[in-house]
Amino acid sequence: FQCAHSERCGGCAYMGQALPAQLAHKQASLRAALAPYGVLQPITISEVAAASPALGYRTRAKLIVSQHGEIGLYARGSHEVVDIPGCRVLSPALLAVVATLRERLAQDTAVRGVLTGLDLRLVYEPGTEPVVLATLIGSRAARSELLLLARWLGTRARVRGVALRVQAEPAIQLLEGELEIVAGSAEARDCLRPGGPYHYATFGSFVQAHRGQAAAMAAAIQRALALRLGTLRGQRV
């Protein structure tokens, strides 16, 4: 898969490789990870199952925002922000929220430079279109400007909730700092697959990058347990 940003963006290490080569690399990595543990040696590592879809799948994005309003990731080996408006792996719903913010930053000089990062999570609530939980990140000194931006973002389509994460400068990690819920919901029910069980998602919470692969892995585990136990009815983990 080709990407216009791949030469500079530090996000996708294997985007330029053919899919069979990517799968072979992942299979070799798994073998190397299990090799030191003798008790795991009887495990057979089968062929890697390719993810589908291969693009537009990421439901979590932690992005850097530059002083000039670029939104993306650091270039490899530097702290220069690479603007990635056409990221190939982010889900369309997350890209739409990023595009909305990018446009606002381009038009409003008052908020440009106060936003230093974003943490976006896509949530699939039962029976609804996917929605976004957005966290705006910036310095404590710019809290007033960030608060206005967060309230504005909370009125946009598909945004279920907005939070602020204000940091004492300089922050080492993107998700350092105090979390403050500003607009909408503090949590949402998130279904891994249609008709499946849900869990509660909130700002900054962990989620698998590829929902289809996570659902496939859960199904494989269920099949293996059912084969071993005879039935899963009445069983609890």
LOPAFI-707641 format. One record per atom (N, C-alpha, C): chain; atom name; x, y, z. Coordinates in steps of 0.2 Angstrom, whole numbers, always signed. Each point is the difference from the previous one (the first is absolute). Layout:
LOPAFI-707641
> kette, atom, x, y, z
> A, CA, X, Y, Z
...
//
This chain:
LOPAFI-707641
> kette, atom, x, y, z
> A, N, +4, -6, +0
> A, CA, -4, +6, +0
> A, C, +4, +6, +0
> A, N, -1, +5, -4
> A, CA, +4, +6, +0
> A, C, -4, +6, +4
> A, N, +4, +4, +2
> A, CA, -2, +5, +5
> A, C, +4, +7, -2
> A, N, -3, +5, -1
> A, CA, +3, +6, -2
> A, C, +5, +3, +6
> A, N, -1, -2, +6
> A, CA, +4, +2, +6
> A, C, +5, -5, +2
> A, N, +0, -6, -3
> A, CA, +5, -5, +3
> A, C, +7, +1, +0
> A, N, +3, +5, -5
> A, CA, +7, +1, +0
> A, C, +2, +4, +7
> A, N, -5, +4, +3
> A, CA, +2, +4, +6
> A, C, -3, -2, +6
> A, N, -6, -3, -1
> A, CA, -4, -1, +6
> A, C, +3, -6, +4
> A, N, +0, +0, +7
> A, CA, +2, -5, +3
> A, C, -5, -5, +3
> A, N, -6, +0, -3
> A, CA, -5, -4, +2
> A, C, +0, -8, -2
> A, N, +0, -1, -7
> A, CA, -1, -7, -2
> A, C, +7, -2, -3
> A, N, +3, -5, +4
> A, CA, +7, -2, -2
> A, C, +0, -4, -6
> A, N, -5, -4, -2
> A, CA, +0, -5, -5
> A, C, -5, +2, -6
> A, N, -2, +6, +0
> A, CA, -5, +2, -5
> A, C, +2, -1, -7
> A, N, +7, +1, -2
> A, CA, +2, -1, -6
> A, C, +2, -7, -2
> A, N, -1, -5, +4
> A, CA, +1, -7, -1
> A, C, -6, -3, -3
> A, N, +1, -5, -4
> A, CA, -6, -4, -3
> A, C, -3, -4, +6
> A, N, -6, -1, +0
> A, CA, -4, -4, +5
> A, C, +3, -6, +2
> A, N, +2, -5, -4
> A, CA, +3, -6, +2
> A, C, +7, +1, +4
> A, N, +3, +5, -2
> A, CA, +7, +1, +4
> A, C, -2, +3, +7
> A, N, -5, +4, +0
> A, CA, -3, +2, +7
> A, C, -2, -5, +5
> A, N, -4, -5, -3
> A, CA, -2, -6, +4
> A, C, +6, -4, +2
> A, N, +5, -1, -5
> A, CA, +5, -4, +2
> A, C, +4, +3, +6
> A, N, +1, +6, -1
> A, CA, +4, +4, +6
> A, C, -4, -1, +6
> A, N, -6, +0, +0
> A, CA, -4, +0, +7
> A, C, +0, -7, +2
> A, N, +0, -5, -4
> A, CA, +1, -7, +2
> A, C, +7, -1, +3
> A, N, +5, +2, -3
> A, CA, +7, -1, +3
> A, C, +0, +4, +6
> A, N, -3, +6, +1
> A, CA, +0, +3, +7
> A, C, -3, -4, +5
> A, N, -5, -3, -1
> A, CA, -4, -4, +5
> A, C, +4, -6, +2
> A, N, +4, -3, -5
> A, CA, +4, -6, +1
> A, C, +6, +2, +5
> A, N, +3, +6, -2
> A, CA, +5, +3, +4
> A, C, -2, +1, +7
> A, N, -6, +3, +1
> A, CA, -3, +2, +7
> A, C, -1, -7, +4
> A, N, -2, -5, -3
> A, CA, -2, -6, +4
> A, C, +6, -4, +1
> A, N, +6, +1, -4
> A, CA, +6, -5, +0
> A, C, +3, -1, +7
> A, N, +0, +6, +4
> A, CA, +4, -1, +7
> A, C, -4, -5, +5
> A, N, -6, -1, -2
> A, CA, -5, -4, +5
> A, C, -1, -7, -2
> A, N, +4, -5, +3
> A, CA, +0, -7, -1
> A, C, -7, -3, +0
> A, N, -4, +2, +5
> A, CA, -7, -2, +1
> A, C, -5, +1, -6
> A, N, +2, +5, -4
> A, CA, -4, +2, -6
> A, C, +2, -3, -6
> A, N, +6, -4, +0
> A, CA, +3, -2, -7
> A, C, -5, -5, -3
> A, N, -4, -4, +3
> A, CA, -5, -4, -3
> A, C, -5, +3, -4
> A, N, -1, +7, +1
> A, CA, -5, +4, -4
> A, C, +2, +0, -7
> A, N, -5, -1, -4
> A, CA, +1, +0, -7
> A, C, -2, +7, -3
> A, N, +4, +4, -3
> A, CA, -2, +7, -2
> A, C, -2, -1, -8
> A, N, -6, +1, -1
> A, CA, -3, -1, -6
> A, C, +1, +6, -4
> A, N, -2, +0, -7
> A, CA, +1, +6, -4
> A, C, -4, +6, +3
> A, N, +3, +5, -1
> A, CA, -4, +7, +3
> A, C, -6, +1, -5
> A, N, -5, +1, +4
> A, CA, -6, +2, -4
> A, C, +0, +8, -1
> A, N, -1, +2, -6
> A, CA, +1, +7, -2
> A, C, -7, +4, +2
> A, N, +1, +6, +2
> A, CA, -5, +4, +3
> A, C, -5, +2, -6
> A, N, -6, +1, +1
> A, CA, -5, +3, -5
> A, C, -4, +4, +4
> A, N, -1, +7, -2
> A, CA, +4, +3, -5
> A, C, +7, +1, +1
> A, N, +4, +1, -5
> A, CA, +7, +2, +1
> A, C, +1, +7, +1
> A, N, -4, +4, -2
> A, CA, +0, +8, +1
> A, C, -6, +3, +3
> A, N, +1, +6, +3
> A, CA, -6, +3, +3
> A, C, -3, -4, +6
> A, N, +5, -3, +4
> A, CA, -3, -5, +5
> A, C, +1, +3, +7
> A, N, +5, +5, +1
> A, CA, +2, +1, +7
> A, C, -5, +4, +4
> A, N, -2, -2, +6
> A, CA, -5, +3, +4
> A, C, +2, +4, +5
> A, N, +7, +1, +1
> A, CA, +3, +4, +5
> A, C, +6, +4, -3
> A, N, +0, +6, +1
> A, CA, +5, +5, -3
> A, C, +3, +4, +6
> A, N, +7, +0, +1
> A, CA, +3, +5, +4
> A, C, +5, +4, -4
> A, N, -2, +6, -1
> A, CA, +3, +5, -5
> A, C, +3, +6, +3
> A, N, +5, +2, -3
> A, CA, +4, +6, +2
> A, C, -3, +6, -4
> A, N, -1, +6, +3
> A, CA, -2, +6, -3
> A, C, +6, +5, +0
> A, N, +2, +3, -5
> A, CA, +6, +5, +0
> A, C, -3, +7, +1
> A, N, +5, +5, +1
> A, CA, -2, +7, +1
> A, C, -3, +3, -6
> A, N, +1, -3, -6
> A, CA, -3, +3, -6
> A, C, -7, -4, -2
> A, N, -2, -4, +4
> A, CA, -6, -4, -1
> A, C, +0, -6, -4
> A, N, +6, -3, -1
> A, CA, +1, -6, -3
> A, C, -2, -6, +5
> A, N, -4, -5, -3
> A, CA, -2, -5, +5
> A, C, +2, -7, -3
> A, N, +5, -3, +4
> A, CA, +2, -7, -3
> A, C, +5, -3, +5
> A, N, +5, -3, -2
> A, CA, +5, -3, +4
> A, C, +7, +3, -2
> A, N, +5, -2, +5
> A, CA, +6, +2, -1
> A, C, +4, -3, -6
> A, N, +4, +4, -3
> A, CA, +4, -3, -6
> A, C, +5, -5, +4
> A, N, +2, -5, -4
> A, CA, +5, -5, +3
> A, C, +6, +3, +3
> A, N, +2, -1, +6
> A, CA, +6, +3, +3
> A, C, +0, +7, +1
> A, N, -6, +3, +1
> A, CA, +0, +7, +1
> A, C, -7, +2, +4
> A, N, +0, +6, +2
> A, CA, -7, +3, +3
> A, C, -3, +5, -5
> A, N, +1, -1, -6
> A, CA, -3, +4, -5
> A, C, -7, -4, -2
> A, N, -6, +4, +1
> A, CA, -6, -3, -2
> A, C, -1, +0, -7
> A, N, -2, -7, -2
> A, CA, -2, -1, -7
> A, C, -8, +1, -1
> A, N, -2, +4, -3
> A, CA, -7, +1, -1
> A, C, -3, -6, -4
> A, N, -5, -4, +2
> A, CA, -2, -6, -4
> A, C, -8, +1, -1
> A, N, -2, +5, -4
> A, CA, -7, +0, -1
> A, C, -3, -6, -4
> A, N, +4, -4, -3
> A, CA, -2, -5, -4
> A, C, +2, -7, +3
> A, N, +0, -1, +6
> A, CA, +3, -6, +3
> A, C, -4, -6, -2
> A, N, +3, -5, -3
> A, CA, -3, -6, -3
> A, C, -3, -5, +5
> A, N, +3, +1, +7
> A, CA, -3, -6, +4
> A, C, -5, +3, +5
> A, N, -1, +6, +1
> A, CA, -5, +3, +5
> A, C, -7, -1, -3
> A, N, -5, -2, +4
> A, CA, -6, -1, -2
> A, C, -3, +7, -3
> A, N, -5, +0, -4
> A, CA, -3, +6, -3
> A, C, -3, +4, +5
> A, N, -3, -2, +5
> A, CA, -3, +4, +5
> A, C, +5, +4, +4
> A, N, +6, -3, +2
> A, CA, +5, +3, +3
> A, C, +3, +6, -4
> A, N, +1, -2, -7
> A, CA, +3, +5, -4
> A, C, -4, +6, -1
> A, N, -7, -1, +0
> A, CA, -5, +5, +0
> A, C, +1, +5, +6
> A, N, +1, -3, +6
> A, CA, +1, +5, +6
> A, C, +6, +3, -1
> A, N, +5, -3, -2
> A, CA, +7, +3, -1
> A, C, -1, +6, -5
> A, N, -3, -1, -5
> A, CA, -1, +5, -6
> A, C, -4, +6, +3
> A, N, -5, -1, +4
> A, CA, -3, +5, +3
> A, C, +4, +5, +5
> A, N, +4, -4, +4
> A, CA, +5, +4, +4
> A, C, +5, +4, -4
> A, N, +3, -4, -5
> A, CA, +5, +3, -5
> A, C, -3, +7, -3
> A, N, -6, +0, -2
> A, CA, -3, +5, -3
> A, C, -1, +6, +5
> A, N, -2, -2, +6
> A, CA, -1, +5, +5
> A, C, +7, +4, +2
> A, N, +5, -4, +0
> A, CA, +6, +3, +2
> A, C, +3, +4, -5
> A, N, -2, -2, -7
> A, CA, +3, +5, -5
> A, C, -4, +6, +0
> A, N, -6, +1, +2
> A, CA, -4, +6, +0
> A, C, +0, +4, +6
> A, N, +2, -3, +6
> A, CA, -1, +3, +6
> A, C, +7, +1, +3
> A, N, +4, +6, +0
> A, CA, +6, +0, +2
> A, C, +0, +0, +8
> A, N, -5, +1, +3
> A, CA, -1, +1, +8
> A, C, +2, -7, +3
> A, N, -2, -6, -4
> A, CA, +1, -6, +3
> A, C, +6, -4, -3
> A, N, +2, +3, -6
> A, CA, +6, -3, -3
> A, C, +6, +1, +5
> A, N, +3, -6, +1
> A, CA, +6, +1, +5
> A, C, -1, -3, +7
> A, N, -6, +0, +2
> A, CA, -2, -2, +7
> A, C, -1, -7, +0
> A, N, -3, -3, -5
> A, CA, -1, -7, -1
> A, C, +6, -4, -2
> A, N, +3, -5, +5
> A, CA, +6, -3, -2
> A, C, -1, -7, -2
> A, N, -6, -3, +2
> A, CA, -1, -7, -2
> A, C, -7, -2, +0
> A, N, -2, -6, -3
> A, CA, -7, -3, +0
> A, C, +1, -7, +2
> A, N, -5, -2, +3
> A, CA, -1, -7, +1
> A, C, -8, -2, -2
> A, N, -1, -4, -5
> A, CA, -6, -1, -3
> A, C, -2, -7, +1
> A, N, -6, -2, +2
> A, CA, -2, -7, +0
> A, C, -7, -1, -3
> A, N, +0, -5, -5
> A, CA, -7, -1, -3
> A, C, -3, -5, +4
> A, N, -7, +1, +1
> A, CA, -4, -5, +4
> A, C, -6, -2, -4
> A, N, -1, -7, +0
> A, CA, -5, -3, -4
> A, C, -6, -1, +6
> A, N, -4, +4, +1
> A, CA, -6, -1, +5
> A, C, -5, -5, -4
> A, N, -3, -4, +4
> A, CA, -5, -5, -2
> A, C, -5, +4, -4
> A, N, -1, -3, -7
> A, CA, -6, +3, -4
> A, C, +1, +7, -2
> A, N, +6, +3, +0
> A, CA, +1, +7, -2
> A, C, +6, +1, -5
> A, N, +0, +5, -3
> A, CA, +6, +2, -4
> A, C, +6, +1, +5
> A, N, +6, -1, -2
> A, CA, +6, +1, +4
> A, C, +1, +7, +2
> A, N, +2, +1, +6
> A, CA, +1, +7, +3
> A, C, +7, +1, +3
> A, N, +2, +6, +1
> A, CA, +7, +1, +2
> A, C, +0, +3, +7
> A, N, +5, -2, +4
> A, CA, +2, +3, +6
> A, C, +6, +4, -1
> A, N, +0, +6, +1
> A, CA, +6, +4, -2
> A, C, +3, +3, +6
> A, N, +7, +0, +1
> A, CA, +3, +3, +5
> A, C, +5, +6, -3
> A, N, -1, +6, +2
> A, CA, +5, +5, -2
> A, C, +5, +1, +5
> A, N, +6, +1, -2
> A, CA, +6, +0, +4
> A, C, +4, +7, +0
> A, N, +2, +3, +5
> A, CA, +3, +6, +0
> A, C, +3, +2, +7
> A, N, +3, +6, +0
> A, CA, +3, +2, +6
> A, C, -5, +3, +5
> A, N, +1, +0, +6
> A, CA, -4, +2, +5
> A, C, -1, +8, -1
> A, N, +5, +3, -2
> A, CA, -1, +7, -1
> A, C, -5, +2, -5
> A, N, -1, -4, -5
> A, CA, -5, +1, -5
> A, C, -7, -3, +1
> A, N, -1, -2, +6
> A, CA, -7, -3, +1
> A, C, -6, +3, -2
> A, N, +0, +7, +1
> A, CA, -6, +4, -2
> A, C, -1, -1, -8
> A, N, +5, +0, -4
> A, CA, -1, +0, -7
> A, C, -2, -7, -2
> A, N, +3, -5, +3
> A, CA, -1, -7, -1
> A, C, -7, -2, +2
> A, N, -3, +3, +5
> A, CA, -7, -1, +2
> A, C, -5, +2, -5
> A, N, +2, +6, -3
> A, CA, -5, +2, -5
> A, C, +0, -4, -6
> A, N, +6, -3, -2
> A, CA, +1, -4, -6
> A, C, -3, -7, +2
> A, N, +0, -2, +6
> A, CA, -3, -7, +1
> A, C, -7, +1, +0
> A, N, -3, +5, +3
> A, CA, -8, +1, +0
> A, C, -2, +1, -8
> A, N, +4, +3, -4
> A, CA, -2, +1, -7
> A, C, +0, -7, -3
> A, N, +5, -4, +1
> A, CA, +1, -7, -3
> A, C, -6, -4, +2
> A, N, -2, +1, +7
> A, CA, -6, -4, +2
> A, C, -6, +0, -4
> A, N, -1, +6, -4
> A, CA, -6, +1, -4
> A, C, +1, -3, -7
> A, N, +5, -3, -1
> A, CA, +1, -3, -7
> A, C, -3, -7, -1
> A, N, -2, -1, -6
> A, CA, -3, -7, -1
> A, C, +5, -6, +2
> A, N, -3, -5, +2
> A, CA, +3, -6, +2
> A, C, +5, +1, +6
> A, N, +0, +5, +3
> A, CA, +5, +1, +6
> A, C, -5, -1, +6
> A, N, +1, -6, +4
> A, CA, -4, -1, +6
> A, C, +2, +3, +6
> A, N, +7, +1, +1
> A, CA, +2, +4, +6
> A, C, +7, +3, -1
> A, N, +2, +5, +3
> A, CA, +6, +3, +0
> A, C, +3, +1, +7
> A, N, +6, -1, +0
> A, CA, +4, +1, +7
> A, C, +6, +4, -2
> A, N, +3, +4, +6
> A, CA, +6, +3, -1
> A, C, +5, -4, +5
> A, N, +6, +0, -3
> A, CA, +6, -2, +4
> A, C, +5, +6, +0
> A, N, +0, +3, +6
> A, CA, +5, +6, +1
> A, C, +6, -2, +3
> A, N, +6, +2, -2
> A, CA, +6, -2, +2
> A, C, +5, +6, +2
> A, N, +4, -2, +5
> A, CA, +5, +5, +3
> A, C, +6, -1, -5
> A, N, +2, +5, -3
> A, CA, +5, +0, -5
> A, C, +7, -1, +3
> A, N, +5, -4, -3
> A, CA, -2, -4, -6
> A, C, -2, -7, +2
> A, N, -5, -3, -4
> A, CA, -2, -6, +1
> A, C, +4, -5, -4
> A, N, +1, -6, +4
> A, CA, +4, -5, -4
> A, C, -4, -4, -4
> A, N, -6, -2, +2
> A, CA, -4, -5, -3
> A, C, -7, +4, -3
> A, N, -2, -2, -5
> A, CA, -6, +3, -3
> A, C, -6, +0, +5
> A, N, -1, -5, +3
> A, CA, -6, -1, +5
> A, C, +1, +2, +7
> A, N, +6, +3, +1
> A, CA, +1, +3, +7
> A, C, -5, +5, +2
> A, N, -1, +2, +6
> A, CA, -4, +6, +2
> A, C, -7, -2, +3
> A, N, -4, +5, +2
> A, CA, -6, -1, +3
> A, C, -6, -1, -5
> A, N, -4, -4, +1
> A, CA, -6, -1, -5
> A, C, -6, +3, +3
> A, N, -3, +4, -5
> A, CA, -6, +4, +2
> A, C, -6, -1, -6
> A, N, -5, -3, +2
> A, CA, -6, -1, -4
> A, C, -3, +6, -2
> A, N, -1, +2, -6
> A, CA, -2, +7, -2
> A, C, -7, +0, -3
> A, N, -1, -5, -5
> A, CA, -7, +0, -3
> A, C, -2, -8, -1
> A, N, -6, -1, -1
> A, CA, -3, -6, -1
> A, C, +1, -6, +5
> A, N, +1, -6, -2
> A, CA, +0, -6, +4
> A, C, +7, -1, +3
> A, N, +1, -2, +6
> A, CA, +6, -2, +3
> A, C, +2, -7, -3
> A, N, -5, -4, -2
> A, CA, +2, -7, -2
> A, C, -6, -2, -5
> A, N, +2, -5, -3
> A, CA, -5, -3, -5
> A, C, +1, -8, -1
> A, N, -6, -3, -1
> A, CA, +1, -7, -2
> A, C, +3, -2, -6
> A, N, +4, -4, -1
> A, CA, +4, -1, -6
> A, C, +0, -8, -1
> A, N, -3, -2, -6
> A, CA, -1, -7, -2
> A, C, +6, -1, -5
> A, N, +3, -6, +1
> A, CA, +6, -2, -4
> A, C, -3, -2, -7
> A, N, -6, -3, +0
> A, CA, -3, -3, -6
> A, C, -8, +1, +1
> A, N, -3, +1, -6
> A, CA, -7, +1, +0
> A, C, -4, -6, +4
> A, N, -4, +1, +5
> A, CA, -3, -5, +3
> A, C, +4, -3, +6
> A, N, +6, +2, +1
> A, CA, +4, -3, +5
> A, C, +0, +4, +6
> A, N, +3, -3, +5
> A, CA, +0, +4, +7
> A, C, +4, +7, -1
> A, N, -2, +4, +5
> A, CA, +3, +7, +0
> A, C, +4, +0, +6
> A, N, +5, +5, +0
> A, CA, +4, +3, +6
> A, C, -1, +7, +0
> A, N, +2, +3, +6
> A, CA, +0, +7, +0
> A, C, +6, +3, -2
> A, N, +0, +5, -4
> A, CA, +5, +4, -3
> A, C, +0, +7, +3
> A, N, +6, +3, +1
> A, CA, +0, +6, +3
> A, C, +7, +4, -3
> A, N, +1, +6, +2
> A, CA, +6, +4, -3
> A, C, +6, -4, +2
> A, N, +4, -1, -5
> A, CA, +7, -3, +2
> A, C, +0, -7, +1
> A, N, -6, -4, +0
> A, CA, +0, -7, +1
> A, C, +3, -4, -5
> A, N, +3, -6, +1
> A, CA, +3, -4, -5
> A, C, -5, -3, -5
> A, N, +2, -1, -6
> A, CA, -4, -3, -5
> A, C, +4, -3, -5
> A, N, -2, -6, -3
> A, CA, +4, -3, -5
> A, C, +0, +4, -6
> A, N, +5, +1, -4
> A, CA, +1, +4, -6
> A, C, -5, -2, -5
> A, N, +0, -7, -1
> A, CA, -4, -3, -6
> A, C, -6, -4, +3
> A, N, -6, +3, +0
> A, CA, -6, -3, +3
> A, C, -1, -7, -3
> A, N, +0, +0, -7
> A, CA, -1, -7, -3
> A, C, +5, -5, +2
> A, N, +6, +1, +1
> A, CA, +5, -5, +2
> A, C, -2, -2, +8
> A, N, -1, +5, +4
> A, CA, -2, -1, +7
> A, C, -6, -5, +0
> A, N, -5, +2, -4
> A, CA, -6, -5, +0
> A, C, +1, -7, -3
> A, N, +5, +0, -5
> A, CA, +2, -7, -2
> A, C, +4, -4, +5
> A, N, +4, +4, +4
> A, CA, +4, -4, +5
> A, C, -5, -2, +5
> A, N, -5, +4, +2
> A, CA, -5, -2, +6
> A, C, -3, -6, -3
> A, N, -3, +0, -6
> A, CA, -3, -6, -3
> A, C, +4, -6, +0
> A, N, +6, +0, -2
> A, CA, +5, -5, +0
> A, C, +1, -3, +7
> A, N, +0, +4, +5
> A, CA, +1, -2, +7
> A, C, -6, -4, +3
> A, N, -6, +3, -2
> A, CA, -7, -3, +1
> A, C, +0, -7, -3
> A, N, +2, -1, -6
> A, CA, +0, -6, -3
> A, C, +4, -5, +3
> A, N, +6, +2, +2
> A, CA, +5, -4, +3
> A, C, -3, -3, +7
> A, N, -3, +5, +4
> A, CA, -2, -2, +6
> A, C, -6, -4, +0
> A, N, -5, +1, -5
> A, CA, -5, -5, -1
> A, C, +2, -7, -2
> A, N, +5, +0, -4
> A, CA, +3, -7, -2
> A, C, +3, -3, +6
> A, N, +3, +3, +5
> A, CA, +3, -3, +5
> A, C, -5, -1, +6
> A, N, -5, +4, +1
> A, CA, -4, -1, +5
> A, C, -7, -3, -2
> A, N, -1, -1, -6
> A, CA, -6, -3, -2
> A, C, -6, +5, -2
> A, N, +0, +5, +5
> A, CA, -5, +5, -1
> A, C, +2, +6, +4
> A, N, -2, +6, -2
> A, CA, +1, +6, +4
> A, C, -6, +2, +4
> A, N, -5, -3, -1
> A, CA, -6, +2, +4
> A, C, +1, -1, +7
> A, N, -1, +5, +4
> A, CA, +1, +0, +7
> A, C, +7, +1, +3
> A, N, +5, +0, -5
> A, CA, +7, +1, +2
> A, C, +1, +8, +1
> A, N, +5, +1, +5
> A, CA, +1, +7, +1
> A, C, +8, +0, +1
> A, N, +3, +6, -3
> A, CA, +7, +1, +1
> A, C, +1, +6, +5
//
